[in-house]
């Protein structure tokens, strides 16, 4: 299942994604692969707990094709079981926008076809997928049509006069900023429901939305290093960026 999380900058979509990652790893005990995002593994994966595991692809340079994701499924997933691992693609437009796809086709004519094949088969491979972006039309249309659920995020104060008044008094009395997530089933554009949530220090420990800014100030940052794509096994490549997290091959199973 592919779920799209969209909203303008500051709409709270990163907070909701952080909440989902924490729930997947700590409650559902499911492994999560985070692509192009900065998640704090020391906080998310608790020591001594049989939580799910967290893997990284720090930039999209590590996964310019889905080959490694096929390899991961082949090595670690059981046949016939859906939803064994969640993949989160943050700022997915950096990988699959029309502009990026046009440029990448000059290097690899099958660029979009390869990703389309993977996302068409992701359920059979044991994956669930989250896309995070500002707007759904920033995705190339071939991939956009595969999205099943779309979650739109807003600040409550931007949701009409009533929302503004409620948000104003909540901020005045309790000092909290309230957000709303509106879920839609893409097949019929039917509204499935909505959720309210607010910023908390707990969620702020999960996701660092300013990590890329800090990376630009550090010459030795992973984000500033050119990645060698296609030369290493996906698991080995992830491990080089993720020393503190126990990997799926070491995960205890009952």
C-alpha positions, 0 to 999 in steps of 0.5 A: 500500500502506498500512502502519500503525506502532503502539505506545504512547509510548516503544515505538520506533515513531518510531525505526523511522519515522525509519529508514524515511524515511532508507532511502526518501530515501537508498537508494530515491531516493524522494520523501517527504511528511511530514505532521504531523511534524518531520523534519530536511531538512538531515540527511536530504537530503544536499547534492550527492547525487541523493537523494529529496526531502522535503516537509512539511505541518507540521500537519494544518491544511494538508491537511484534505482530500486535494485537494492530494495529488491535485494533486501526483500529477497534476503529478509522477507518471507514469501506471501506476507505483506507489510513486513517493512515500511519504506519512507521516501521523504521529499519524494519529488527529489527522486521522482518529479517530472524534471528529475525523471527527464534528467535521469532518463538521459543516463538510464532510459529505464529509470522510470520503468524500473521504479514503476515496476518496483512500486507496482509490485511492492505489496508482493515484495512485503513492503508498505510505502510512504511518500512525503512531498508538498503536493501530489502533482510534484510526482511523475504521473505514472507513479502518482496513479499508484498512490492509494491513500492521500493524507493532506496536512494543515495547521488548524488556524489555516482551516477556516474561521472556526479553525483559526479561532480554536487554534488561537485560543489553544495557543493562547491558553495551552501554548500548543499549535494544533494540526489536522490530517485529512485522509482521502481514498484516491480511487474515489476521492472519498474522504476517509476521516481526519485526525488532530495532533500537535507538536511535542518534544517527544516527536521532535526527538524523532526527526531533525528537519534542519539536518540538511542545513547543518550538513551544508555547514559540515564539509565531511557530512554524508550529504556532501560526499558523492555516493558510489551507486551500484557498486555495493550491496544495499545492506552493506551500503546502509550499514556504513551509515548506521553503526548503532542500529541492530540490523534485521539479520540480528533481530530476534524472532519468536 
